[in-house]
Amino acid sequence: MAAKIKKGDTVIVITGKDKGTKGEVLKVIPDESRVLVRGVNLVKRHQKPSQMDPGGLKTFEAPIHVSNVALADPRDGKAVRVGFKIDQHGRKTRFAKRSGESIDV
């Protein structure tokens, strides 16, 4: 099955504490159905000092479930569902269902 959300896509959080936030997908974890989005679901962890790092309180992104994000429409930036088409070269491409705009370039 083809992935509807891929690394580098711009997504919008549609539910949860960060609802309405836009961000870039940094990592996709398909086994757990989760994505890592820049600036979304920020958590703080106490980090022990190491030779390379002084340690202390570190803030970083935690994964969010893929059902809680929607792809941003390339035309107007609103949340959109994703469909698939076979183009004239025989490649499977993603498109925004609301505007019909192609997502894959």
C-alpha positions in Angstrom: 0.0 0.0 0.0 1.3 3.5 -0.9 1.8 5.9 1.9 -0.5 8.9 2.0 1.9 11.0 4.2 5.6 11.0 3.4 8.8 12.7 4.9 9.0 16.3 3.8 5.2 16.8 3.4 3.5 19.8 5.1 0.7 18.6 7.4 -1.9 20.2 9.6 -2.8 18.8 13.0 -6.6 18.2 13.0 -7.1 17.1 16.6 -5.4 17.3 20.0 -3.6 20.0 21.9 -1.7 21.2 18.8 -4.9 21.4 16.7 -4.5 23.8 13.7 -0.7 23.7 13.8 1.2 23.3 10.5 4.5 21.6 10.3 6.9 19.5 8.1 7.0 15.7 8.5 10.5 14.9 9.8 10.1 11.1 10.1 7.4 8.5 9.3 7.1 5.4 11.5 4.8 3.0 9.5 5.0 0.1 12.0 3.4 2.2 14.7 1.3 4.4 12.3 3.0 7.6 13.7 4.7 10.6 12.3 7.2 13.1 13.7 6.2 16.7 12.8 8.4 19.8 13.3 7.1 22.0 16.2 4.2 19.6 17.1 3.8 17.5 20.3 6.8 19.0 22.1 7.9 17.2 25.2 10.7 17.9 27.7 13.1 15.3 28.9 15.9 15.4 31.5 19.1 14.5 29.7 22.2 13.2 31.5 25.4 14.9 30.7 27.8 13.1 28.3 31.1 13.9 26.7 29.5 15.6 23.8 26.4 17.1 25.5 26.1 19.2 28.7 22.7 17.6 29.5 19.8 19.4 31.3 16.2 19.9 30.2 15.9 19.1 26.5 12.8 19.9 24.4 12.0 17.8 21.3 9.1 16.5 19.2 7.4 13.2 20.1 5.6 11.1 17.4 1.9 11.8 16.8 -0.6 9.3 15.4 -1.1 9.6 11.6 -4.9 9.8 12.0 -4.4 13.1 13.9 -2.8 14.9 10.9 -4.0 15.8 7.4 -2.0 16.8 4.4 -2.0 20.5 3.6 -3.5 21.4 0.1 -0.7 22.7 -2.2 -3.2 25.3 -3.5 -4.6 27.0 -0.4 -2.9 25.2 2.6 -6.1 23.8 4.1 -6.5 20.2 5.3 -7.2 17.8 2.5 -7.8 14.1 1.8 -5.4 12.3 -0.5 -6.2 10.3 -3.6 -4.1 8.3 -6.0 -3.9 8.5 -9.8 -1.8 6.8 -12.5 -0.2 9.5 -14.6 0.6 9.3 -18.4 4.0 7.7 -17.6 2.5 4.9 -15.6 3.6 6.2 -12.2 1.3 6.3 -9.2 1.0 9.9 -7.9 -0.9 11.5 -5.0 -3.4 14.3 -5.5 -5.5 16.5 -3.3 -9.1 15.4 -3.5 -10.6 18.9 -2.8 -8.6 20.9 -5.4 -7.5 18.1 -7.7 -3.9 19.5 -7.5 -1.0 17.0 -7.7 1.0 16.6 -4.5 4.0 14.7 -5.9 6.2 16.9 -8.1 
